[in-house]
């Protein structure tokens, strides 16, 4: 039973190989024509500032060492491509013997993505410059704004919001706004 829905799955990798696995999956998705089935690959990381020898240094810590998140449509082919990527030891939530893994629940993935500052939107935002959107999350939740700029790459929009009779421009994530 294949569902053609984009969902997030967790991969087990050799610790220290997370970024290599991410790069491998992304290049395999392209070279094997799986871009319609394998989407974002994420290594959850947090940046921290440490002080060493009196100097501030930014250090990146893996939030879940040995794990990589992959957004994909689970089919026999996409499952095979990801599972057989060098460095991947398996899917979390798979009971082995060829059983497909269980996807992460939406709340779980939203929590993880937010904690690392990524967009949680599961579908593309279909809006155009000049269109009015409703802000559903963040400091301006409940207000409406007119889109002035769309940055697909970073999944952000710039919108003008009417604050106390004055127009204010703000940058919002795709998942903070909704079409009206």
C-alpha atoms as one frame of an Amber mdcrd trajectory, in Angstrom:
protein
   0.000   0.000   0.000   1.829   3.103  -1.192   0.667   6.528  -0.124   1.933
   9.293  -2.348   2.260  11.714   0.492   5.370  13.613   1.463   6.338  12.624
   4.987   9.402  12.822   7.219  11.413   9.768   8.173  14.405   9.312  10.433
  17.534   7.553   9.234  20.204   5.930  11.341  23.724   6.713  10.135  27.227
   6.112  11.346  27.980   8.887  13.820  30.064  11.583  12.184  28.737  10.709
   8.712  25.501  12.731   8.966  26.530  15.477   6.514  28.073  12.951   4.132
  24.821  10.963   4.156  22.845  14.152   3.469  25.069  14.950   0.467  24.912
  11.326  -0.757  21.114  11.192  -0.592  20.782  14.543  -2.364  23.103  13.521
  -5.195  21.537  10.053  -5.530  18.038  11.599  -5.634  19.228  13.674  -8.591
  21.271  11.068 -10.428  18.540   8.443 -10.050  15.687  10.776 -11.052  14.022
  10.640  -7.630  13.527  14.404  -7.098   9.744  13.910  -7.115  10.055  11.417
  -4.256  12.990  12.605  -2.152  12.872  16.233  -0.999  14.597  17.849   1.965
  17.377  16.084   3.857  18.146  17.606   7.243  20.915  17.084   9.777  19.535
  18.627  12.977  22.196  20.966  14.354  22.393  23.796  16.838  24.916  26.616
  16.784  26.398  27.534  20.120  28.972  30.069  21.126  31.737  28.616  23.266
  34.555  30.466  24.906  37.930  28.823  24.519  41.114  30.477  25.686  39.244
  33.743  26.143  38.024  33.752  22.557  34.415  33.322  21.447  33.995  30.582
  18.906  30.842  29.380  17.179  30.480  25.624  17.423  27.909  23.471  15.662
  26.521  20.584  17.671  24.480  17.778  16.182  21.151  17.728  18.019  20.733
  14.019  17.294  24.151  12.507  16.485  23.814   9.518  14.174  20.449  10.596
  12.765  19.384  12.303   9.561  15.854  13.424   8.678  14.555  12.909   5.172
  11.346  14.255   3.657  10.175  11.778   1.054   7.302   9.974  -0.584   7.714
   6.364   0.514   7.665   4.038  -2.494   9.587   0.832  -3.102  12.034   2.762
  -5.272  12.604   5.775  -3.023  12.903   3.477   0.001  15.510   1.408  -1.831
  17.525   4.460  -2.950  17.656   5.966   0.548  18.231   2.693   2.378  21.155
   1.789   0.139  22.868   5.168   0.401  26.435   4.790   1.727  26.540   5.607
   5.451  22.853   4.835   6.074  22.450   1.931   8.494  18.652   1.889   8.320
  15.386   3.684   8.951  14.173   4.298  12.488  10.788   2.678  13.061  11.308
  -0.107  10.528  10.883  -3.607  11.854  13.370  -5.050   9.387  12.653  -7.877
   6.967  11.586  -5.448   4.261   8.945  -3.598   6.274   8.566   0.093   5.516
   9.299   2.480   8.366   6.720   4.616  10.141   6.899   8.348   9.373   7.349
  10.979  12.064   4.157  12.551  13.299   3.608  16.133  12.088   3.952  17.557
  15.624   7.278  15.774  16.097   8.808  17.040  12.874   7.436  20.580  13.389
   9.044  20.689  16.824  12.413  19.502  15.469  12.399  21.801  12.429  11.391
  24.834  14.488  14.114  24.120  17.046  16.720  24.310  14.257  15.106  27.338
  12.613  13.647  25.661   9.535  10.277  26.069   7.890   7.706  23.457   8.871
   5.489  24.060   5.853   4.730  20.738   4.182   3.429  22.232   0.953   4.571
  25.105  -1.195   3.045  28.464  -0.489   1.037  29.464  -3.547   0.973  33.255
  -3.302   1.992  36.143  -5.505   3.438  39.583  -4.876   0.575  41.986  -4.172
  -1.599  39.307  -2.616  -2.941  39.719   0.928  -2.116  36.913   3.362  -3.169
  36.104   6.901  -0.349  35.767   9.437  -0.953  32.606  11.459   2.150  32.395
  13.635   4.655  34.628  15.387   4.540  38.194  16.712   2.051  39.362  14.073
  -0.349  36.390  14.277  -3.905  37.452  13.485  -2.876  40.360  11.275  -2.988
  40.527   7.499  -0.179  41.631   5.230   0.385  42.382   1.566   3.238  40.396
   0.006   6.014  42.572  -1.429   8.658  39.908  -2.042   8.884  36.096  -2.206
  12.130  34.220  -1.524  11.495  30.608  -2.609  15.049  29.537  -1.806  14.849
  30.573   1.860  11.088  29.932   2.074  10.414  33.469   3.279   8.131  36.321
   2.219   8.306  40.036   2.877   4.969  41.595   3.677   3.665  45.050   4.547
   1.536  45.027   7.670  -0.682  47.846   8.853   0.473  48.617  12.414  -1.399
  51.427  14.169  -2.125  53.131  10.865   1.489  52.883   9.656   2.785  50.426
   7.121   5.542  48.172   8.441   7.560  45.720   6.364   8.397  42.384   7.938
   9.980  39.118   6.857   8.006  35.941   7.539   8.550  32.218   7.014   6.266
  30.433   4.552   4.728  28.543   7.469   3.816  31.768   9.292   1.385  32.903
   6.601  -1.657  31.500   4.876  -3.593  32.371   1.762  -6.848  34.154   2.509
